[in-house]
Protein backbone atom coordinates (compact mmCIF):
# COMPACT_ATOMS: atom_id res chain seq x y z
CA UNK A 1 0.00 0.00 0.00
CA UNK A 2 1.38 3.41 -0.99
CA UNK A 3 2.26 5.61 1.96
CA UNK A 4 0.76 9.11 2.15
CA UNK A 5 2.84 12.20 2.93
CA UNK A 6 1.07 15.36 4.09
CA UNK A 7 3.26 18.31 3.07
CA UNK A 8 2.44 21.66 4.66
CA UNK A 9 3.59 24.64 2.57
CA UNK A 10 3.40 25.05 -1.20
CA UNK A 11 6.56 27.11 -1.72
CA UNK A 12 9.87 25.87 -3.07
CA UNK A 13 10.65 23.58 -0.13
CA UNK A 14 7.20 22.00 -0.03
CA UNK A 15 6.70 21.52 -3.75
CA UNK A 16 10.16 20.08 -4.41
CA UNK A 17 9.72 17.80 -1.39
CA UNK A 18 6.42 16.59 -2.86
CA UNK A 19 8.22 15.82 -6.13
CA UNK A 20 11.03 14.05 -4.29
CA UNK A 21 8.68 11.87 -2.24
CA UNK A 22 6.58 11.07 -5.30
CA UNK A 23 9.75 9.86 -7.02
CA UNK A 24 10.52 7.75 -3.92
CA UNK A 25 7.18 5.95 -4.24
CA UNK A 26 5.09 7.97 -1.78
CA UNK A 27 1.72 9.61 -2.41
CA UNK A 28 2.15 13.31 -1.49
CA UNK A 29 -0.65 15.74 -0.67
CA UNK A 30 0.46 19.37 -0.76
CA UNK A 31 -1.31 21.94 1.43
CA UNK A 32 -0.84 25.66 0.68
CA UNK A 33 -2.21 28.34 3.03
CA UNK A 34 -2.67 30.97 0.31
CA UNK A 35 -5.71 30.88 -2.00
CA UNK A 36 -5.24 29.49 -5.50
CA UNK A 37 -3.71 32.10 -7.79
CA UNK A 38 -2.46 34.30 -4.95
CA UNK A 39 1.22 35.19 -5.39
CA UNK A 40 3.37 35.91 -2.35
CA UNK A 41 5.62 38.62 -3.78
CA UNK A 42 7.85 38.95 -0.72
CA UNK A 43 11.34 38.66 -2.10
CA UNK A 44 10.17 39.73 -5.60
CA UNK A 45 12.87 37.59 -7.19
CA UNK A 46 15.41 35.07 -6.00
CA UNK A 47 18.65 33.49 -7.09
CA UNK A 48 18.84 29.71 -7.31
CA UNK A 49 22.49 28.81 -6.81
CA UNK A 50 24.13 26.22 -9.02
CA UNK A 51 24.17 23.57 -6.29
CA UNK A 52 20.38 23.86 -6.05
CA UNK A 53 20.00 23.54 -9.82
CA UNK A 54 22.15 20.43 -9.98
CA UNK A 55 20.13 18.97 -7.08
CA UNK A 56 16.98 19.37 -9.18
CA UNK A 57 18.46 17.04 -11.78
CA UNK A 58 18.64 14.32 -9.14
CA UNK A 59 14.82 14.36 -9.22
CA UNK A 60 14.67 14.07 -13.02
CA UNK A 61 13.68 17.74 -13.17
CA UNK A 62 14.95 20.01 -15.91
CA UNK A 63 16.29 23.31 -14.48
CA UNK A 64 16.10 24.87 -17.94
CA UNK A 65 12.35 24.29 -18.00
CA UNK A 66 11.67 25.21 -14.38
CA UNK A 67 13.67 28.44 -14.63
CA UNK A 68 12.83 29.30 -18.23
CA UNK A 69 11.37 32.65 -17.11
CA UNK A 70 14.67 33.55 -15.42
CA UNK A 71 18.15 34.24 -16.69
CA UNK A 72 21.72 33.20 -15.81
CA UNK A 73 23.62 35.32 -13.29
CA UNK A 74 27.07 33.73 -12.93
CA UNK A 75 28.89 36.81 -11.56
CA UNK A 76 28.47 39.55 -8.99
CA UNK A 77 30.06 43.01 -8.92
CA UNK A 78 30.59 44.70 -5.54
CA UNK A 79 30.41 48.51 -5.37
CA UNK A 80 31.44 50.88 -2.58
CA UNK A 81 29.74 54.04 -1.31
CA UNK A 82 31.40 56.05 -4.08
CA UNK A 83 29.89 53.79 -6.73
CA UNK A 84 33.32 52.43 -7.60
CA UNK A 85 33.42 48.76 -8.56
CA UNK A 86 35.47 47.03 -5.86
CA UNK A 87 35.43 43.43 -7.05
CA UNK A 88 33.78 40.99 -9.46
CA UNK A 89 33.11 37.59 -7.91
CA UNK A 90 31.78 34.29 -9.27
CA UNK A 91 28.31 33.19 -8.16
CA UNK A 92 28.82 29.57 -9.09
CA UNK A 93 29.21 27.36 -12.13
CA UNK A 94 29.30 26.35 -14.74
CA UNK A 95 28.61 22.78 -13.70
CA UNK A 96 29.58 19.91 -15.98
CA UNK A 97 26.32 20.34 -17.92
CA UNK A 98 26.82 24.09 -18.30
CA UNK A 99 24.41 25.05 -15.50
CA UNK A 100 25.10 28.36 -13.77
CA UNK A 101 23.38 30.24 -10.96
CA UNK A 102 20.06 31.63 -12.21
CA UNK A 103 17.80 34.52 -11.15
CA UNK A 104 14.00 34.29 -11.49
CA UNK A 105 10.86 35.97 -10.19
CA UNK A 106 9.62 34.10 -7.16
CA UNK A 107 6.07 33.82 -8.55
CA UNK A 108 7.37 32.37 -11.84
CA UNK A 109 9.33 29.65 -10.05
CA UNK A 110 6.32 28.75 -7.89
CA UNK A 111 4.18 28.51 -11.02
CA UNK A 112 6.66 26.22 -12.80
CA UNK A 113 7.01 23.91 -9.81
CA UNK A 114 3.23 23.67 -9.35
CA UNK A 115 2.81 22.83 -13.05
CA UNK A 116 5.23 19.93 -12.76
CA UNK A 117 3.57 18.72 -9.57
CA UNK A 118 0.18 18.73 -11.32
CA UNK A 119 1.65 16.80 -14.27
CA UNK A 120 2.87 14.13 -11.87
CA UNK A 121 -0.53 13.81 -10.27
CA UNK A 122 0.30 15.53 -6.98
CA UNK A 123 -2.77 17.32 -5.58
CA UNK A 124 -2.30 20.87 -4.33
CA UNK A 125 -4.95 21.99 -1.85
CA UNK A 126 -5.12 25.78 -1.40
CA UNK A 127 -6.42 27.83 1.50
CA UNK A 128 -5.40 25.16 4.03
CA UNK A 129 -3.38 26.53 6.97
CA UNK A 130 -2.10 24.03 9.53
CA UNK A 131 -3.28 24.53 13.11
CA UNK A 132 -2.07 21.31 14.70
CA UNK A 133 -1.43 17.60 14.37
CA UNK A 134 -1.51 14.38 16.37
CA UNK A 135 0.73 11.35 15.95
CA UNK A 136 -0.13 7.75 16.64
CA UNK A 137 1.66 4.47 16.11
CA UNK A 138 -0.16 4.05 12.81
CA UNK A 139 -0.09 7.54 11.33
CA UNK A 140 -0.44 11.29 11.72
CA UNK A 141 -3.51 13.50 11.53
CA UNK A 142 -3.26 17.17 10.56
CA UNK A 143 -5.89 19.80 11.38
CA UNK A 144 -6.43 23.01 9.40
CA UNK A 145 -7.99 26.39 10.11
CA UNK A 146 -11.03 25.61 7.97
CA UNK A 147 -11.92 22.78 10.35
CA UNK A 148 -10.81 20.03 8.00
CA UNK A 149 -8.57 17.06 8.79
CA UNK A 150 -6.11 15.02 6.76
CA UNK A 151 -4.51 11.67 7.61
CA UNK A 152 -1.24 10.23 6.39
CA UNK A 153 1.86 8.28 7.29
CA UNK A 154 4.18 11.32 7.41
CA UNK A 155 3.82 15.07 7.93
CA UNK A 156 6.44 17.36 6.38
CA UNK A 157 6.61 20.89 7.72
CA UNK A 158 7.68 23.10 4.81
CA UNK A 159 5.74 26.05 6.19
CA UNK A 160 8.51 28.61 6.30
CA UNK A 161 10.17 30.84 8.84
CA UNK A 162 7.10 31.06 11.07
CA UNK A 163 6.36 27.38 10.82
CA UNK A 164 3.45 26.07 12.87
CA UNK A 165 4.94 22.59 12.50
CA UNK A 166 8.21 23.75 14.08
CA UNK A 167 6.36 25.42 16.95
CA UNK A 168 4.64 22.14 17.84
CA UNK A 169 7.86 20.14 17.53
CA UNK A 170 9.79 22.74 19.56
CA UNK A 171 7.34 24.23 22.08
CA UNK A 172 10.18 26.02 23.89
CA UNK A 173 12.29 26.45 20.77
CA UNK A 174 13.57 29.58 19.00
CA UNK A 175 11.34 32.15 17.37
CA UNK A 176 12.47 34.39 14.50
CA UNK A 177 14.18 37.60 15.63
CA UNK A 178 14.42 40.87 13.71
CA UNK A 179 17.94 41.70 12.48
CA UNK A 180 17.47 45.45 12.01
CA UNK A 181 17.07 45.33 8.23
CA UNK A 182 13.95 45.84 6.11
CA UNK A 183 13.56 44.49 2.60
CA UNK A 184 12.23 46.01 -0.59
CA UNK A 185 12.27 44.93 -4.21
CA UNK A 186 10.88 45.61 -7.62
CA UNK A 187 11.18 45.64 -11.39
CA UNK A 188 11.68 48.81 -13.41
CA UNK A 189 8.81 49.67 -15.72
CA UNK A 190 10.29 52.77 -17.41
CA UNK A 191 13.73 53.78 -18.74
CA UNK A 192 16.27 54.34 -15.98
CA UNK A 193 17.64 57.87 -16.01
CA UNK A 194 21.18 56.87 -14.99
CA UNK A 195 24.24 55.24 -16.49
CA UNK A 196 24.02 51.47 -16.02
CA UNK A 197 26.39 48.60 -16.65
CA UNK A 198 24.20 46.24 -18.66
CA UNK A 199 26.65 43.35 -18.86
CA UNK A 200 24.42 40.26 -19.28
CA UNK A 201 24.34 38.06 -16.19
CA UNK A 202 26.22 40.48 -13.92
CA UNK A 203 24.50 41.04 -10.57
CA UNK A 204 25.45 44.30 -8.83
CA UNK A 205 25.64 44.81 -5.06
CA UNK A 206 26.35 48.23 -3.56
CA UNK A 207 26.97 49.60 -0.08
CA UNK A 208 25.06 52.89 -0.09
CA UNK A 209 25.58 55.55 2.56
CA UNK A 210 22.31 54.68 4.30
CA UNK A 211 21.31 51.27 2.92
CA UNK A 212 22.42 48.30 0.86
CA UNK A 213 21.19 48.05 -2.74
CA UNK A 214 21.35 45.34 -5.39
CA UNK A 215 20.31 45.30 -9.03
CA UNK A 216 20.64 43.21 -12.17
CA UNK A 217 19.76 44.07 -15.79
CA UNK A 218 17.22 41.61 -17.20
CA UNK A 219 17.23 40.42 -20.84
CA UNK A 220 14.00 42.34 -21.57
CA UNK A 221 15.69 45.66 -20.72
CA UNK A 222 14.14 46.06 -17.29
CA UNK A 223 16.16 46.25 -14.09
CA UNK A 224 15.41 43.95 -11.15
CA UNK A 225 16.42 45.36 -7.77
CA UNK A 226 16.28 44.99 -4.01
CA UNK A 227 17.16 47.19 -1.05
CA UNK A 228 17.91 46.62 2.65
CA UNK A 229 17.08 49.78 4.64
CA UNK A 230 18.21 49.57 8.28
CA UNK A 231 15.49 50.02 10.88
CA UNK A 232 15.50 49.92 14.69
CA UNK A 233 12.09 48.23 14.68
CA UNK A 234 10.38 45.59 12.57
CA UNK A 235 7.93 46.76 9.94
CA UNK A 236 4.22 46.34 10.67
CA UNK A 237 1.25 46.35 8.31
CA UNK A 238 0.16 49.93 7.72
CA UNK A 239 3.54 51.54 8.43
CA UNK A 240 3.73 52.63 4.78
CA UNK A 241 1.40 53.08 1.85
CA UNK A 242 2.75 51.91 -1.53
CA UNK A 243 3.39 55.55 -2.44
CA UNK A 244 5.11 56.50 0.82
CA UNK A 245 7.29 53.37 0.73
CA UNK A 246 8.51 54.15 -2.78
CA UNK A 247 9.17 57.79 -1.82
CA UNK A 248 11.02 56.72 1.32
CA UNK A 249 13.34 54.48 -0.69
CA UNK A 250 14.06 57.15 -3.30
CA UNK A 251 14.97 59.62 -0.57
CA UNK A 252 17.14 57.03 1.16
CA UNK A 253 19.42 56.73 -1.88
CA UNK A 254 19.08 60.32 -3.18
CA UNK A 255 22.63 61.42 -2.27
CA UNK A 256 24.41 58.20 -3.30
CA UNK A 257 26.62 57.99 -6.36
CA UNK A 258 24.71 54.88 -7.37
CA UNK A 259 21.84 54.31 -9.83
CA UNK A 260 19.61 53.19 -6.94
CA UNK A 261 17.31 56.23 -6.75
CA UNK A 262 16.96 56.35 -10.54
CA UNK A 263 16.06 52.65 -10.71
CA UNK A 264 13.39 53.05 -8.01
CA UNK A 265 11.98 56.15 -9.75
CA UNK A 266 11.64 54.01 -12.90
CA UNK A 267 9.63 51.43 -10.93
CA UNK A 268 5.85 51.78 -10.60
CA UNK A 269 5.51 49.63 -7.47
CA UNK A 270 8.18 49.09 -4.82
CA UNK A 271 7.35 45.80 -3.10
CA UNK A 272 7.66 45.72 0.68
CA UNK A 273 8.56 46.37 3.35
CA UNK A 274 9.15 42.97 4.89
CA UNK A 275 11.57 42.10 7.66
CA UNK A 276 14.92 40.33 7.69
CA UNK A 277 14.66 37.79 10.48
CA UNK A 278 17.09 35.32 11.95
CA UNK A 279 16.29 31.88 13.32
CA UNK A 280 18.69 30.37 15.80
CA UNK A 281 19.49 26.67 15.85
CA UNK A 282 16.34 24.55 15.92
CA UNK A 283 16.89 21.73 18.44
CA UNK A 284 14.27 19.30 17.09
CA UNK A 285 13.87 18.64 13.37
CA UNK A 286 11.79 15.47 13.58
CA UNK A 287 9.71 13.05 15.56
CA UNK A 288 8.55 9.58 14.53
CA UNK A 289 6.24 10.84 11.77
CA UNK A 290 6.93 14.58 11.46
CA UNK A 291 9.94 16.32 9.88
CA UNK A 292 10.99 19.87 8.96
CA UNK A 293 12.51 21.06 5.68
CA UNK A 294 13.62 24.42 4.28
CA UNK A 295 13.18 27.63 6.28
CA UNK A 296 11.05 25.80 8.82
CA UNK A 297 14.21 23.98 9.94
CA UNK A 298 16.91 26.51 9.11
CA UNK A 299 16.55 30.08 7.86
CA UNK A 300 19.50 31.02 5.62
CA UNK A 301 20.29 34.76 5.43
CA UNK A 302 19.29 36.28 2.06
CA UNK A 303 22.87 37.52 1.60
CA UNK A 304 24.03 33.90 1.33
CA UNK A 305 21.95 33.32 -1.81
CA UNK A 306 21.32 29.78 -0.59
CA UNK A 307 17.75 29.72 0.74
CA UNK A 308 16.25 28.05 -2.33
CA UNK A 309 19.22 25.75 -2.88
CA UNK A 310 19.22 24.49 0.71
CA UNK A 311 15.48 23.76 0.50
CA UNK A 312 15.98 21.80 -2.73
CA UNK A 313 18.87 19.84 -1.24
CA UNK A 314 16.72 19.04 1.82
CA UNK A 315 14.00 17.63 -0.43
CA UNK A 316 16.37 15.43 -2.41
CA UNK A 317 18.03 13.99 0.69
CA UNK A 318 14.70 13.37 2.44
CA UNK A 319 13.35 11.53 -0.59
CA UNK A 320 16.45 9.35 -0.83
CA UNK A 321 16.49 8.54 2.89
CA UNK A 322 12.84 7.50 2.83
CA UNK A 323 13.50 5.36 -0.24
CA UNK A 324 16.67 3.61 0.96
CA UNK A 325 15.74 3.01 4.59
CA UNK A 326 17.75 5.84 6.14
CA UNK A 327 14.53 7.37 7.39
CA UNK A 328 14.12 10.70 9.13
CA UNK A 329 17.17 10.10 11.32
CA UNK A 330 19.32 9.62 8.24
CA UNK A 331 17.96 12.81 6.70
CA UNK A 332 18.85 14.86 9.78
CA UNK A 333 22.27 13.22 10.14
CA UNK A 334 23.16 14.16 6.55
CA UNK A 335 21.61 17.60 6.34
CA UNK A 336 22.08 19.27 9.72
CA UNK A 337 25.92 19.69 9.62
CA UNK A 338 25.94 21.16 6.11
CA UNK A 339 22.99 23.45 6.62
CA UNK A 340 24.23 24.85 9.92
CA UNK A 341 27.60 25.61 8.33
CA UNK A 342 25.89 27.45 5.45
CA UNK A 343 23.65 29.38 7.88
CA UNK A 344 26.71 30.52 9.85
CA UNK A 345 28.46 31.68 6.66
CA UNK A 346 25.36 33.59 5.56
CA UNK A 347 25.02 35.28 8.93
CA UNK A 348 28.61 36.57 8.66
CA UNK A 349 28.16 37.87 5.10
CA UNK A 350 25.01 39.79 6.04
CA UNK A 351 26.57 41.73 8.91
CA UNK A 352 28.45 44.13 6.59
CA UNK A 353 25.23 45.69 5.30
CA UNK A 354 25.01 47.86 8.41
CA UNK A 355 28.67 48.82 8.81
CA UNK A 356 28.08 52.52 9.54
CA UNK A 357 29.95 55.51 8.03
CA UNK A 358 33.41 54.76 9.46
CA UNK A 359 33.08 51.02 8.96
CA UNK A 360 31.99 51.62 5.37
CA UNK A 361 35.17 53.57 4.56
CA UNK A 362 37.35 50.85 6.09
CA UNK A 363 35.41 48.10 4.32
CA UNK A 364 35.64 49.78 0.90
CA UNK A 365 39.39 50.29 1.34
CA UNK A 366 40.04 46.71 2.41
CA UNK A 367 37.54 44.76 0.29
CA UNK A 368 39.51 44.56 -3.00
CA UNK A 369 42.61 43.21 -1.23
CA UNK A 370 40.57 40.88 0.96
CA UNK A 371 38.75 39.44 -2.06
CA UNK A 372 42.01 38.97 -3.95
CA UNK A 373 43.47 37.03 -1.05
CA UNK A 374 40.33 34.97 -0.50
CA UNK A 375 40.04 33.94 -4.15
CA UNK A 376 43.72 33.41 -4.93
CA UNK A 377 43.35 29.64 -4.52
CA UNK A 378 39.90 29.35 -6.03
CA UNK A 379 36.38 30.18 -4.93
CA UNK A 380 36.16 30.11 -1.11
CA UNK A 381 32.47 29.27 -1.50
CA UNK A 382 33.30 26.21 -3.54
CA UNK A 383 32.31 23.95 -0.64
CA UNK A 384 28.79 25.40 -0.94
CA UNK A 385 28.40 25.79 -4.70
CA UNK A 386 30.21 22.67 -5.88
CA UNK A 387 28.36 20.37 -3.47
CA UNK A 388 26.82 17.34 -5.15
CA UNK A 389 24.33 15.08 -3.42
C-alpha positions as CSV (number, residue, x, y, z in Angstrom):
1,X,0.0,0.0,0.0
2,X,1.4,3.4,-1.0
3,X,2.3,5.6,2.0
4,X,0.8,9.1,2.2
5,X,2.8,12.2,2.9
6,X,1.1,15.4,4.1
7,X,3.3,18.3,3.1
8,X,2.4,21.7,4.7
9,X,3.6,24.6,2.6
10,X,3.4,25.1,-1.2
11,X,6.6,27.1,-1.7
12,X,9.9,25.9,-3.1
13,X,10.7,23.6,-0.1
14,X,7.2,22.0,0.0
15,X,6.7,21.5,-3.8
16,X,10.2,20.1,-4.4
17,X,9.7,17.8,-1.4
18,X,6.4,16.6,-2.9
19,X,8.2,15.8,-6.1
20,X,11.0,14.1,-4.3
21,X,8.7,11.9,-2.2
22,X,6.6,11.1,-5.3
23,X,9.7,9.9,-7.0
24,X,10.5,7.8,-3.9
25,X,7.2,6.0,-4.2
26,X,5.1,8.0,-1.8
27,X,1.7,9.6,-2.4
28,X,2.1,13.3,-1.5
29,X,-0.6,15.7,-0.7
30,X,0.5,19.4,-0.8
31,X,-1.3,21.9,1.4
32,X,-0.8,25.7,0.7
33,X,-2.2,28.3,3.0
34,X,-2.7,31.0,0.3
35,X,-5.7,30.9,-2.0
36,X,-5.2,29.5,-5.5
37,X,-3.7,32.1,-7.8
38,X,-2.5,34.3,-4.9
39,X,1.2,35.2,-5.4
40,X,3.4,35.9,-2.4
41,X,5.6,38.6,-3.8
42,X,7.8,39.0,-0.7
43,X,11.3,38.7,-2.1
44,X,10.2,39.7,-5.6
45,X,12.9,37.6,-7.2
46,X,15.4,35.1,-6.0
47,X,18.6,33.5,-7.1
48,X,18.8,29.7,-7.3
49,X,22.5,28.8,-6.8
50,X,24.1,26.2,-9.0
51,X,24.2,23.6,-6.3
52,X,20.4,23.9,-6.1
53,X,20.0,23.5,-9.8
54,X,22.1,20.4,-10.0
55,X,20.1,19.0,-7.1
56,X,17.0,19.4,-9.2
57,X,18.5,17.0,-11.8
58,X,18.6,14.3,-9.1
59,X,14.8,14.4,-9.2
60,X,14.7,14.1,-13.0
61,X,13.7,17.7,-13.2
62,X,15.0,20.0,-15.9
63,X,16.3,23.3,-14.5
64,X,16.1,24.9,-17.9
65,X,12.4,24.3,-18.0
66,X,11.7,25.2,-14.4
67,X,13.7,28.4,-14.6
68,X,12.8,29.3,-18.2
69,X,11.4,32.6,-17.1
70,X,14.7,33.5,-15.4
71,X,18.2,34.2,-16.7
72,X,21.7,33.2,-15.8
73,X,23.6,35.3,-13.3
74,X,27.1,33.7,-12.9
75,X,28.9,36.8,-11.6
76,X,28.5,39.5,-9.0
77,X,30.1,43.0,-8.9
78,X,30.6,44.7,-5.5
79,X,30.4,48.5,-5.4
80,X,31.4,50.9,-2.6
81,X,29.7,54.0,-1.3
82,X,31.4,56.1,-4.1
83,X,29.9,53.8,-6.7
84,X,33.3,52.4,-7.6
85,X,33.4,48.8,-8.6
86,X,35.5,47.0,-5.9
87,X,35.4,43.4,-7.1
88,X,33.8,41.0,-9.5
89,X,33.1,37.6,-7.9
90,X,31.8,34.3,-9.3
91,X,28.3,33.2,-8.2
92,X,28.8,29.6,-9.1
93,X,29.2,27.4,-12.1
94,X,29.3,26.4,-14.7
95,X,28.6,22.8,-13.7
96,X,29.6,19.9,-16.0
97,X,26.3,20.3,-17.9
98,X,26.8,24.1,-18.3
99,X,24.4,25.1,-15.5
100,X,25.1,28.4,-13.8
101,X,23.4,30.2,-11.0
102,X,20.1,31.6,-12.2
103,X,17.8,34.5,-11.2
104,X,14.0,34.3,-11.5
105,X,10.9,36.0,-10.2
106,X,9.6,34.1,-7.2
107,X,6.1,33.8,-8.6
108,X,7.4,32.4,-11.8
109,X,9.3,29.6,-10.1
110,X,6.3,28.8,-7.9
111,X,4.2,28.5,-11.0
112,X,6.7,26.2,-12.8
113,X,7.0,23.9,-9.8
114,X,3.2,23.7,-9.4
115,X,2.8,22.8,-13.0
116,X,5.2,19.9,-12.8
117,X,3.6,18.7,-9.6
118,X,0.2,18.7,-11.3
119,X,1.6,16.8,-14.3
120,X,2.9,14.1,-11.9
121,X,-0.5,13.8,-10.3
122,X,0.3,15.5,-7.0
123,X,-2.8,17.3,-5.6
124,X,-2.3,20.9,-4.3
125,X,-5.0,22.0,-1.8
126,X,-5.1,25.8,-1.4
127,X,-6.4,27.8,1.5
128,X,-5.4,25.2,4.0
129,X,-3.4,26.5,7.0
130,X,-2.1,24.0,9.5
131,X,-3.3,24.5,13.1
132,X,-2.1,21.3,14.7
133,X,-1.4,17.6,14.4
134,X,-1.5,14.4,16.4
135,X,0.7,11.4,16.0
136,X,-0.1,7.7,16.6
137,X,1.7,4.5,16.1
138,X,-0.2,4.0,12.8
139,X,-0.1,7.5,11.3
140,X,-0.4,11.3,11.7
141,X,-3.5,13.5,11.5
142,X,-3.3,17.2,10.6
143,X,-5.9,19.8,11.4
144,X,-6.4,23.0,9.4
145,X,-8.0,26.4,10.1
146,X,-11.0,25.6,8.0
147,X,-11.9,22.8,10.4
148,X,-10.8,20.0,8.0
149,X,-8.6,17.1,8.8
150,X,-6.1,15.0,6.8
151,X,-4.5,11.7,7.6
152,X,-1.2,10.2,6.4
153,X,1.9,8.3,7.3
154,X,4.2,11.3,7.4
155,X,3.8,15.1,7.9
156,X,6.4,17.4,6.4
157,X,6.6,20.9,7.7
158,X,7.7,23.1,4.8
159,X,5.7,26.0,6.2
160,X,8.5,28.6,6.3
161,X,10.2,30.8,8.8
162,X,7.1,31.1,11.1
163,X,6.4,27.4,10.8
164,X,3.5,26.1,12.9
165,X,4.9,22.6,12.5
166,X,8.2,23.7,14.1
167,X,6.4,25.4,17.0
168,X,4.6,22.1,17.8
169,X,7.9,20.1,17.5
170,X,9.8,22.7,19.6
171,X,7.3,24.2,22.1
172,X,10.2,26.0,23.9
173,X,12.3,26.5,20.8
174,X,13.6,29.6,19.0
175,X,11.3,32.2,17.4
176,X,12.5,34.4,14.5
177,X,14.2,37.6,15.6
178,X,14.4,40.9,13.7
179,X,17.9,41.7,12.5
180,X,17.5,45.5,12.0
181,X,17.1,45.3,8.2
182,X,14.0,45.8,6.1
183,X,13.6,44.5,2.6
184,X,12.2,46.0,-0.6
185,X,12.3,44.9,-4.2
186,X,10.9,45.6,-7.6
187,X,11.2,45.6,-11.4
188,X,11.7,48.8,-13.4
189,X,8.8,49.7,-15.7
190,X,10.3,52.8,-17.4
191,X,13.7,53.8,-18.7
192,X,16.3,54.3,-16.0
193,X,17.6,57.9,-16.0
194,X,21.2,56.9,-15.0
195,X,24.2,55.2,-16.5
196,X,24.0,51.5,-16.0
197,X,26.4,48.6,-16.7
198,X,24.2,46.2,-18.7
199,X,26.7,43.3,-18.9
200,X,24.4,40.3,-19.3
201,X,24.3,38.1,-16.2
202,X,26.2,40.5,-13.9
203,X,24.5,41.0,-10.6
204,X,25.5,44.3,-8.8
205,X,25.6,44.8,-5.1
206,X,26.3,48.2,-3.6
207,X,27.0,49.6,-0.1
208,X,25.1,52.9,-0.1
209,X,25.6,55.5,2.6
210,X,22.3,54.7,4.3
211,X,21.3,51.3,2.9
212,X,22.4,48.3,0.9
213,X,21.2,48.0,-2.7
214,X,21.3,45.3,-5.4
215,X,20.3,45.3,-9.0
216,X,20.6,43.2,-12.2
217,X,19.8,44.1,-15.8
218,X,17.2,41.6,-17.2
219,X,17.2,40.4,-20.8
220,X,14.0,42.3,-21.6
221,X,15.7,45.7,-20.7
222,X,14.1,46.1,-17.3
223,X,16.2,46.2,-14.1
224,X,15.4,44.0,-11.1
225,X,16.4,45.4,-7.8
226,X,16.3,45.0,-4.0
227,X,17.2,47.2,-1.0
228,X,17.9,46.6,2.7
229,X,17.1,49.8,4.6
230,X,18.2,49.6,8.3
231,X,15.5,50.0,10.9
232,X,15.5,49.9,14.7
233,X,12.1,48.2,14.7
234,X,10.4,45.6,12.6
235,X,7.9,46.8,9.9
236,X,4.2,46.3,10.7
237,X,1.3,46.4,8.3
238,X,0.2,49.9,7.7
239,X,3.5,51.5,8.4
240,X,3.7,52.6,4.8
241,X,1.4,53.1,1.8
242,X,2.7,51.9,-1.5
243,X,3.4,55.5,-2.4
244,X,5.1,56.5,0.8
245,X,7.3,53.4,0.7
246,X,8.5,54.2,-2.8
247,X,9.2,57.8,-1.8
248,X,11.0,56.7,1.3
249,X,13.3,54.5,-0.7
250,X,14.1,57.2,-3.3
251,X,15.0,59.6,-0.6
252,X,17.1,57.0,1.2
253,X,19.4,56.7,-1.9
254,X,19.1,60.3,-3.2
255,X,22.6,61.4,-2.3
256,X,24.4,58.2,-3.3
257,X,26.6,58.0,-6.4
258,X,24.7,54.9,-7.4
259,X,21.8,54.3,-9.8
260,X,19.6,53.2,-6.9
261,X,17.3,56.2,-6.8
262,X,17.0,56.3,-10.5
263,X,16.1,52.7,-10.7
264,X,13.4,53.0,-8.0
265,X,12.0,56.1,-9.7
266,X,11.6,54.0,-12.9
267,X,9.6,51.4,-10.9
268,X,5.9,51.8,-10.6
269,X,5.5,49.6,-7.5
270,X,8.2,49.1,-4.8
271,X,7.4,45.8,-3.1
272,X,7.7,45.7,0.7
273,X,8.6,46.4,3.3
274,X,9.1,43.0,4.9
275,X,11.6,42.1,7.7
276,X,14.9,40.3,7.7
277,X,14.7,37.8,10.5
278,X,17.1,35.3,12.0
279,X,16.3,31.9,13.3
280,X,18.7,30.4,15.8
281,X,19.5,26.7,15.9
282,X,16.3,24.6,15.9
283,X,16.9,21.7,18.4
284,X,14.3,19.3,17.1
285,X,13.9,18.6,13.4
286,X,11.8,15.5,13.6
287,X,9.7,13.0,15.6
288,X,8.5,9.6,14.5
289,X,6.2,10.8,11.8
290,X,6.9,14.6,11.5
291,X,9.9,16.3,9.9
292,X,11.0,19.9,9.0
293,X,12.5,21.1,5.7
294,X,13.6,24.4,4.3
295,X,13.2,27.6,6.3
296,X,11.0,25.8,8.8
297,X,14.2,24.0,9.9
298,X,16.9,26.5,9.1
299,X,16.6,30.1,7.9
300,X,19.5,31.0,5.6
301,X,20.3,34.8,5.4
302,X,19.3,36.3,2.1
303,X,22.9,37.5,1.6
304,X,24.0,33.9,1.3
305,X,21.9,33.3,-1.8
306,X,21.3,29.8,-0.6
307,X,17.7,29.7,0.7
308,X,16.2,28.1,-2.3
309,X,19.2,25.8,-2.9
310,X,19.2,24.5,0.7
311,X,15.5,23.8,0.5
312,X,16.0,21.8,-2.7
313,X,18.9,19.8,-1.2
314,X,16.7,19.0,1.8
315,X,14.0,17.6,-0.4
316,X,16.4,15.4,-2.4
317,X,18.0,14.0,0.7
318,X,14.7,13.4,2.4
319,X,13.4,11.5,-0.6
320,X,16.5,9.4,-0.8
321,X,16.5,8.5,2.9
322,X,12.8,7.5,2.8
323,X,13.5,5.4,-0.2
324,X,16.7,3.6,1.0
325,X,15.7,3.0,4.6
326,X,17.8,5.8,6.1
327,X,14.5,7.4,7.4
328,X,14.1,10.7,9.1
329,X,17.2,10.1,11.3
330,X,19.3,9.6,8.2
331,X,18.0,12.8,6.7
332,X,18.8,14.9,9.8
333,X,22.3,13.2,10.1
334,X,23.2,14.2,6.5
335,X,21.6,17.6,6.3
336,X,22.1,19.3,9.7
337,X,25.9,19.7,9.6
338,X,25.9,21.2,6.1
339,X,23.0,23.4,6.6
340,X,24.2,24.8,9.9
341,X,27.6,25.6,8.3
342,X,25.9,27.5,5.4
343,X,23.6,29.4,7.9
344,X,26.7,30.5,9.8
345,X,28.5,31.7,6.7
346,X,25.4,33.6,5.6
347,X,25.0,35.3,8.9
348,X,28.6,36.6,8.7
349,X,28.2,37.9,5.1
350,X,25.0,39.8,6.0
351,X,26.6,41.7,8.9
352,X,28.5,44.1,6.6
353,X,25.2,45.7,5.3
354,X,25.0,47.9,8.4
355,X,28.7,48.8,8.8
356,X,28.1,52.5,9.5
357,X,30.0,55.5,8.0
358,X,33.4,54.8,9.5
359,X,33.1,51.0,9.0
360,X,32.0,51.6,5.4
361,X,35.2,53.6,4.6
362,X,37.3,50.9,6.1
363,X,35.4,48.1,4.3
364,X,35.6,49.8,0.9
365,X,39.4,50.3,1.3
366,X,40.0,46.7,2.4
367,X,37.5,44.8,0.3
368,X,39.5,44.6,-3.0
369,X,42.6,43.2,-1.2
370,X,40.6,40.9,1.0
371,X,38.8,39.4,-2.1
372,X,42.0,39.0,-4.0
373,X,43.5,37.0,-1.0
374,X,40.3,35.0,-0.5
375,X,40.0,33.9,-4.1
376,X,43.7,33.4,-4.9
377,X,43.4,29.6,-4.5
378,X,39.9,29.3,-6.0
379,X,36.4,30.2,-4.9
380,X,36.2,30.1,-1.1
381,X,32.5,29.3,-1.5
382,X,33.3,26.2,-3.5
383,X,32.3,24.0,-0.6
384,X,28.8,25.4,-0.9
385,X,28.4,25.8,-4.7
386,X,30.2,22.7,-5.9
387,X,28.4,20.4,-3.5
388,X,26.8,17.3,-5.1
389,X,24.3,15.1,-3.4
